Amino acid sequence: MASALLTARFATTVAKLAQLPREGEIPEVAFVGRSNAGKSSAINALCQRRRLAFASKTPGRTQALNYFALGPADLPPQAFVVDTPGYGFATAPIEVKRAWDQLAGRYLSQRRALAGVVLVLDIRRGLTDLDRNLLAWMRPEVPLLVLLSKSDKLGQAQLAAAMREAEAALRALRMSNPMALLSFSATHLTGLDEAREHIGEWLSTHRGAGSGTPGEAGGGP
């Protein structure tokens, strides 16, 4: 289902957990990341769409889950890509930060339809405490793909060092989730095919979306 990403189109915006689509057999892949990490650019590049996902003019203030449907437009969706709010913008009000925590964090911990999570990191920043807090919401069986974005900003030696540092930081978390790490650049189209393959495999093999209700209590920090 890697090619299904090329059929992505806007489906709906979810501002509250109670508004989540009813869970059935339709798998979902969530994209998460700090504000300005390149999450929107990654989604657009993977889906070959210029303005499918876009960042708010005020980073950290777009507090909703944006659903993009995959598959033929005249048929029910085969899968969803879910763009979560960017987090960690320094001047974001505390209410905004709490809203992300309650919406996106609980979505990650409760959503049984979740086939995988794509974490977008700015390769020049690496893994931050905010990223670690995010990863703590994930259920251990959900696979994780880490895209080290903006890799074109570094030279070859710097890139290799940054990849090693990120790998070591992720390993130190001792997560049991299946995990992969890729160098990525939306502008230079680096890592696109590999990322599509990972996501396509998740969507093809995901089973057990379950029937849990969106608002029931879940895990997390």
Beta strands, then each sheet from edge to edge (+ up, - down):
strand 1: 9-14
strand 2: 28-33
strand 3: 65-70
strand 4: 79-83
strand 5: 114-122
strand 6: 144-149
strand 7: 179-183
sheet 1: 1+ 3- 4+ 2+ 5+ 6+ 7+
end
